[in-house]
Amino acid sequence: MIRHRLYRELRRATLIGALALAGCSSSEPAADATEEAASLTVRATVPQALTWPREIAASGAIRPWQEMVISAETGAYRVASLNADVGTWAGAGQVLATLARDSLEAQRAQLQASVAQAQANLNKASSDVERARQVGDSGALSAQQIESYRVTQQTSKASLESARAQLRGVEVQLSQTAVRAPDAGVVSSRSANLGQVVSAGTELFRMVRQGKVEWQAELDSRQLRLAKAGQTSRVTLPGGAVVTGTIRLVSPTLEGTTSRAIAYVQLPVGSPAQAGMYGSGVIEIGSERVMTLPETAVVLRDGKSFVYALNGNKVKETVVKAGMRRDNRVEVSGIAAGTRVVATSASFLSDGAVVRVQQDGAK
């Protein structure tokens, strides 16, 4: 009797324990099934309307604003010295090279003697004319003799002027033996060699006037109508540096073979831009109101641009059209103003993903 009672109580306790264990094991999966875990913690933003400049894209070569060709003005004479080389900055009037002047100095000495001789002949002729005037009334000299003195005086005066003109010509040639820079600038090429005999017109140097270079942006017919002098431009150089300049003029016609026109963009002196480079950039032609998002909110995938719109704690993949980029933001269209989108870590998301929003607000 006692043994039977103990057996029933032991079975009862075992059954209660088994039911308790079954209840615990069945309640945990139910809780997990009703709660979806967030895949990523993100920040949210909304499209922001900004006023951005309208731009047209162009590319073209960087060339000197004006290139000066410095040639020998007299010759044929030997190059006696070279005072400048490629890359040298020269001021206006600075001597770049000198030509041998020995023969010219000999000519100058000879002509100086000729001037002195002509001056002496003129002095004698003038003296004869003065004496003839003084005795003319006395009848000691005939009228023919007096006239001869006057003619000799005029001839001597002409001979003196001729000798002086020849002397000035040689002195000009002597001054031309100093080859000078017509304006300030940097030497871009040197073809003169020491000891070379050069003639008048032989090119010796080329210089970039005042060190100024410009971006010659090539435009098509549509862009040509929009570009105007005074507009701001930005050109990206091969090394990645961006230089800002201003259009100084736009060519009025299209080139026949390429159907392109040139916008001449003046770049600041001392910038990284150098003649011979090729750059691409933009020309600002006005401004417009655009809807923008941070660059981190726009994902490029399979040739399309996406943003992830927030609906509660879930995201929806939305195709947008991306436009201009500026100041780490990108122009977008195809999304309504006020739509909350994922601003950070968007590239790690997929359509329908569950996220935890850390912060909301436009950025």
Number of C-alpha atoms within 10 A of each C-alpha: 5 6 7 8 9 11 10 10 11 10 10 11 10 10 11 11 10 10 10 10 10 11 10 10 10 10 10 10 10 10 10 10 8 8 8 10 11 13 13 16 14 17 22 22 22 24 24 17 13 12 11 18 16 14 19 16 16 21 17 19 16 24 20 21 20 15 19 21 18 19 19 25 18 19 17 16 21 18 23 17 17 17 12 17 18 14 14 15 17 24 16 13 13 17 18 21 23 21 26 19 19 11 10 16 15 12 16 20 13 13 19 17 14 19 21 15 16 22 19 14 19 21 15 16 21 19 14 18 21 15 13 22 13 10 12 15 9 9 9 9 14 11 11 8 12 18 13 14 20 17 14 18 21 14 16 22 19 14 19 21 15 15 21 19 14 18 21 15 13 19 15 12 18 19 16 17 23 22 24 20 24 17 16 18 23 24 24 21 16 17 12 20 15 13 14 13 16 21 15 12 13 18 16 19 23 20 27 24 23 20 22 22 26 25 33 24 27 21 24 15 12 9 18 19 11 14 22 18 13 15 16 20 24 21 27 17 18 12 9 9 11 17 17 17 20 22 22 16 16 20 15 11 12 16 12 8 6 9 12 18 21 22 27 24 28 23 25 16 13 10 13 12 26 20 17 11 13 19 22 18 20 18 27 19 17 12 11 9 12 18 21 24 24 23 17 16 24 29 20 12 9 6 6 12 15 21 26 27 23 21 13 11 12 17 22 19 17 15 17 17 15 20 13 14 15 13 7 9 18 20 24 23 15 11 18 10 13 11 15 22 29 28 25 17 15 21 16 10 19 12 12 15 18 21 21 16 17 10 12 15 12 16 13
